[in-house]
Amino acid sequence: GFTGANNIPVEMMMKEFYRTLRRVAELNKMLLKLFGQAILNNGAESKAQVINEDFQRRGNLIEARKPALFQARPETILDMFLHIANDSTIDGVSPPTLRQLRTARRRFNRFLYTIPEAREKFLDLCRHPNALHNAFGLMHRLGVLSAYLPQWSQIVGQMQFDLFHVYTVDEHSIRLLKHINTFSYAKNHSKHPICCEVYPRVQKKELLIIAAIFHDIGKGRGG
């Protein structure tokens, strides 16, 4: 079989490899953005546009306006992704804010879902019509879903030994969210007529989003 106990050592090794690779990739992207600003002035001199007292945008990147915002008020991390969902022209996070986010994640002594304000903002994201386009994928890539939900943190890098899944559990689940989002596009009606007809009529789309996030959450733990 594909899911026997013999796979456990391989799963553990690949999980650690995948997680280490992600940390290196995240650091690499952050450093490349910093070098781009320092050497090539890529967006470094763009005038900041204030969004509110906590955030501003510089070019197509969002940034925190205070150096320890995420540590002082961790729920503002979710606010940042709500702003990203609100404005489709924001496609990333500025290097200093990425660094602040990495530092805050390492210093958290509890998961974000335990903070009532963070739970409310997470549900606001699940209800947001544009969150599936970019916000959730970015939250995953930047380790925010893992910082929010302990169950999600356990599936990051979890291999799937079967004939049906090509991706790790976390990547598979994120791709499912993006796939669900395509049901709102009229151009996909001929490809998925039933889904495209039903999806716009779903009144509580957040329940579908949460179901998608949790649908494989027990993988690798006998679930």
C-alpha positions as CSV (number, residue, x, y, z in Angstrom):
1,G,0.0,0.0,0.0
2,F,1.0,3.7,-0.3
3,T,0.2,4.7,3.2
4,G,1.8,2.1,5.4
5,A,3.8,2.6,8.5
6,N,7.0,2.0,6.5
7,N,6.6,5.5,5.0
8,I,6.8,7.3,8.3
9,P,10.6,7.8,8.3
10,V,10.5,9.1,4.7
11,E,7.5,11.4,5.5
12,M,9.5,12.9,8.5
13,M,12.6,13.4,6.4
14,M,10.7,15.0,3.5
15,K,8.6,17.1,5.8
16,E,11.7,18.6,7.4
17,F,13.4,19.0,4.0
18,Y,10.3,20.8,2.6
19,R,10.0,23.1,5.6
20,T,13.7,24.0,5.5
21,L,13.5,24.7,1.8
22,R,10.5,27.0,2.4
23,R,12.4,29.0,5.1
24,V,15.4,29.4,2.8
25,A,13.2,30.5,-0.1
26,E,11.4,33.0,2.1
27,L,14.7,34.5,3.3
28,N,16.0,34.5,-0.3
29,K,13.0,36.5,-1.6
30,M,13.2,39.0,1.3
31,L,17.0,39.5,0.7
32,L,16.5,39.9,-3.1
33,K,13.9,42.6,-2.5
34,L,16.2,44.4,0.0
35,F,19.1,44.2,-2.5
36,G,16.8,45.5,-5.2
37,Q,15.9,48.5,-3.1
38,A,19.4,49.2,-1.8
39,I,21.3,48.7,-5.1
40,L,18.7,49.3,-7.9
41,N,16.3,51.6,-6.0
42,N,13.4,49.3,-7.0
43,G,10.5,51.0,-5.3
44,A,12.7,52.3,-2.4
45,E,12.0,55.9,-3.3
46,S,8.3,55.4,-4.1
47,K,6.1,57.8,-2.1
48,A,4.2,56.0,0.6
49,Q,0.4,56.1,0.4
50,V,-1.2,55.8,3.8
51,I,-3.9,53.2,4.1
52,N,-4.7,53.7,7.8
53,E,-2.7,54.3,11.0
54,D,-1.2,50.8,10.9
55,F,-0.4,50.3,7.2
56,Q,0.7,52.1,4.0
57,R,1.6,51.0,0.5
58,R,4.7,51.7,-1.4
59,G,4.4,50.8,-5.1
60,N,2.7,47.5,-5.2
61,L,3.8,46.4,-1.7
62,I,2.1,46.9,1.6
63,E,4.1,47.8,4.7
64,A,3.6,48.3,8.4
65,R,4.0,51.9,9.6
66,K,5.3,50.8,13.1
67,P,8.4,48.7,13.7
68,A,6.9,46.3,16.3
69,L,3.2,46.4,15.2
70,F,2.8,42.6,14.8
71,Q,4.3,41.8,18.2
72,A,2.3,44.5,20.0
73,R,-1.0,43.6,18.3
74,P,-0.7,40.2,16.5
75,E,-4.2,40.4,15.1
76,T,-3.0,43.2,12.8
77,I,-1.3,40.5,10.7
78,L,-4.8,39.5,9.6
79,D,-5.6,43.1,8.9
80,M,-2.7,43.3,6.5
81,F,-4.2,40.4,4.4
82,L,-7.6,42.0,4.5
83,H,-6.0,45.1,2.9
84,I,-4.4,42.8,0.3
85,A,-7.8,41.3,-0.4
86,N,-9.4,44.8,-0.7
87,D,-6.8,46.0,-3.2
88,S,-5.9,43.6,-6.0
89,T,-3.0,45.9,-7.1
90,I,-1.1,45.1,-3.9
91,D,0.8,41.9,-4.7
92,G,3.3,41.6,-1.9
93,V,4.7,42.7,1.4
94,S,7.7,45.1,1.7
95,P,11.0,43.6,2.9
96,P,11.1,45.4,6.3
97,T,7.6,44.2,7.0
98,L,8.5,40.7,5.9
99,R,11.4,40.8,8.4
100,Q,9.1,42.1,11.1
101,L,6.6,39.3,10.4
102,R,9.4,36.6,10.6
103,T,10.5,38.0,13.9
104,A,7.0,38.2,15.3
105,R,6.2,34.6,14.2
106,R,9.3,33.3,16.0
107,R,8.3,35.1,19.2
108,F,4.7,34.1,19.4
109,N,4.0,31.9,22.4
110,R,0.5,31.0,21.2
111,F,-1.4,30.4,18.0
112,L,-3.3,33.4,16.5
113,Y,-6.6,31.7,16.6
114,T,-6.6,32.0,20.4
115,I,-6.9,35.8,20.0
116,P,-10.7,36.7,19.6
117,E,-9.9,39.7,17.3
118,A,-7.8,37.5,15.1
119,R,-10.6,34.9,14.8
120,E,-13.0,37.6,13.7
121,K,-10.6,38.9,11.1
122,F,-9.9,35.4,9.8
123,L,-13.7,34.9,9.3
124,D,-13.8,38.3,7.6
125,L,-11.2,37.0,5.2
126,C,-13.2,33.8,4.6
127,R,-16.2,35.9,3.7
128,H,-14.2,38.3,1.6
129,P,-15.0,37.9,-2.2
130,N,-11.4,38.5,-3.2
131,A,-9.5,36.6,-0.5
132,L,-9.2,33.4,-2.5
133,H,-7.4,35.3,-5.4
134,N,-4.2,36.1,-3.5
135,A,-4.6,36.7,0.2
136,F,-4.8,33.0,1.3
137,G,-2.0,31.9,-0.9
138,L,0.3,34.7,0.4
139,M,-0.8,33.9,4.0
140,H,0.4,30.3,3.4
141,R,3.7,31.3,1.8
142,L,4.5,33.7,4.6
143,G,3.8,31.2,7.4
144,V,0.7,33.0,8.7
145,L,-1.7,30.1,8.2
146,S,0.7,28.0,10.3
147,A,0.9,30.8,12.9
148,Y,-2.9,31.0,13.0
149,L,-4.0,27.4,13.1
150,P,-2.1,24.6,14.8
151,Q,-3.7,21.9,12.6
152,W,-2.4,23.7,9.5
153,S,1.1,23.9,10.9
154,Q,1.1,20.1,11.2
155,I,0.3,19.5,7.5
156,V,3.0,21.8,6.1
157,G,5.3,19.6,4.0
158,Q,3.2,16.5,4.7
159,M,3.7,14.0,1.8
160,Q,0.8,12.0,0.3
161,F,1.7,8.5,-0.8
162,D,-1.1,7.7,-3.2
163,L,-2.0,7.8,-6.9
164,F,-4.2,10.9,-6.7
165,H,-2.2,13.6,-5.0
166,V,0.9,15.2,-6.6
167,Y,1.4,18.0,-4.0
168,T,2.0,18.1,-0.3
169,V,-1.1,18.4,1.8
170,D,-0.7,22.1,2.5
171,E,0.0,22.9,-1.2
172,H,-2.9,20.7,-2.3
173,S,-5.3,22.5,0.1
174,I,-4.2,26.0,-1.1
175,R,-4.6,24.9,-4.7
176,L,-8.1,23.7,-3.8
177,L,-9.0,27.2,-2.5
178,K,-7.7,28.8,-5.8
179,H,-9.7,26.2,-7.8
180,I,-12.9,27.1,-5.9
181,N,-12.3,30.7,-6.7
182,T,-12.5,29.9,-10.5
183,F,-16.1,29.0,-10.1
184,S,-16.9,32.7,-9.8
185,Y,-15.5,33.3,-13.3
186,A,-18.2,33.3,-16.1
187,K,-15.5,32.1,-18.6
188,N,-15.3,28.7,-16.7
189,H,-19.1,28.0,-17.0
190,S,-18.6,25.7,-20.0
191,K,-15.9,23.7,-18.2
192,H,-17.7,23.4,-14.8
193,P,-21.3,24.3,-15.5
194,I,-22.8,22.9,-12.2
195,C,-20.2,24.4,-9.9
196,C,-20.3,27.8,-11.6
197,E,-24.1,27.8,-11.3
198,V,-24.1,26.7,-7.7
199,Y,-21.2,28.6,-6.2
200,P,-22.6,32.2,-6.7
201,R,-25.7,31.1,-4.9
202,V,-23.9,29.8,-1.8
203,Q,-24.9,32.3,0.9
204,K,-22.2,31.4,3.5
205,K,-19.2,30.9,1.3
206,E,-17.0,31.1,4.4
207,L,-18.3,27.6,5.4
208,L,-17.1,26.2,2.1
209,I,-13.7,28.0,2.5
210,I,-13.3,26.6,6.0
211,A,-14.3,23.1,4.8
212,A,-11.6,23.3,2.1
213,I,-9.0,24.4,4.6
214,F,-9.8,21.5,6.9
215,H,-10.7,18.8,4.3
216,D,-7.3,17.0,4.5
217,I,-6.2,18.3,7.9
218,G,-5.8,14.9,9.5
219,K,-3.3,13.6,6.9
220,G,-0.1,12.1,8.3
221,R,-1.7,11.5,11.7
222,G,-3.8,8.5,10.9
223,G,-6.8,10.7,10.0
